[in-house]
Amino acid sequence: QVQLVESGGGLVQPGGSLRLSCAVSGMRIDSYTLAWYRQALGKQRERVACLNSPYYKLCDDSVKGRFTASRDNVRNTVYLQMNNLKTDDTAVYYCQVSRDDGIDYWGQGTQVTVSS
């Protein structure tokens, strides 16, 4: 059974940084496309960062901004480094693993609140 468990969310002041983790079990992540999404209250879920599989491309992972995704294939964990956080970044953040056959796996989400 595939499980994704996010952690690292919490309360941070504007301008601060936070690193989220997504521990994956039940599958190896090194072959798959990985992504982070967020959903703010009353808004649709949106993707904030992604990392393509070495074997297929599902997203544009060339653009780097305040949010950067990374993977640790040894720990089977996906990370999201978030810098210069703004109040608009407040949302529940989710990690996703996408297979090339169209099947996606999601975590349960972790709350990030940016407030002074």
Secondary structure, DSSP 8 states (H G I E B T S, - for coil): --EEEEE--EEE-TT--EEEEEEEESS-STTSEEEEEEE-TTS--EEEEEE--SS---S-----SSEEEEEETTTTEEEEEE-S--GGG-EEEEEEEE-TTS-EEE---EEEEE--
